[in-house]
Amino acid sequence: MPYDLFGEIPVTEDDVAAWVAAVAPRWLYPERSFRSYVRNYDVPGKIRAAKASGTFFQTIEKPRHAWHARLALDAVI
């Protein structure tokens, strides 16, 4: 189980950065956007839930494609 000695599921800064890079890379920069995304979308809570269900590493291994970026580019061109 992914629990520490206190019965909690630990979430590190590296976990948060890897999650955002895989799930929502648009929010990595600038730092203000990153912090806002992490806070408003409860990224640590989502990471804890993913670790508890065993899907955390699967989620960060396969980054999602930004299909909406392609649509926006088509609208501009």
Contacts in CASP RR format, 6 or more apart in sequence:
PFRMAT RR
TARGET T0000
AUTHOR 0000-0000-0000
METHOD contacts of the structure
MODEL  1
MPYDLFGEIPVTEDDVAAWVAAVAPRWLYPERSFRSYVRNYDVPGKIRAA
KASGTFFQTIEKPRHAWHARLALDAVI
2 9 0 8 1.000
2 10 0 8 1.000
2 51 0 8 1.000
2 52 0 8 1.000
2 54 0 8 1.000
2 56 0 8 1.000
3 9 0 8 1.000
4 10 0 8 1.000
9 48 0 8 1.000
9 51 0 8 1.000
9 52 0 8 1.000
11 44 0 8 1.000
11 45 0 8 1.000
11 47 0 8 1.000
11 48 0 8 1.000
11 51 0 8 1.000
15 47 0 8 1.000
15 56 0 8 1.000
16 38 0 8 1.000
16 43 0 8 1.000
16 44 0 8 1.000
16 47 0 8 1.000
17 28 0 8 1.000
18 60 0 8 1.000
19 43 0 8 1.000
19 46 0 8 1.000
19 47 0 8 1.000
19 50 0 8 1.000
19 56 0 8 1.000
19 59 0 8 1.000
19 60 0 8 1.000
20 27 0 8 1.000
20 28 0 8 1.000
20 34 0 8 1.000
20 37 0 8 1.000
20 38 0 8 1.000
20 43 0 8 1.000
21 28 0 8 1.000
21 60 0 8 1.000
21 63 0 8 1.000
22 59 0 8 1.000
22 60 0 8 1.000
22 61 0 8 1.000
22 62 0 8 1.000
22 63 0 8 1.000
22 64 0 8 1.000
23 59 0 8 1.000
23 63 0 8 1.000
23 64 0 8 1.000
24 37 0 8 1.000
24 41 0 8 1.000
25 63 0 8 1.000
25 66 0 8 1.000
26 66 0 8 1.000
26 69 0 8 1.000
27 33 0 8 1.000
27 34 0 8 1.000
27 36 0 8 1.000
27 37 0 8 1.000
28 34 0 8 1.000
37 43 0 8 1.000
38 44 0 8 1.000
47 56 0 8 1.000
50 56 0 8 1.000
50 59 0 8 1.000
END
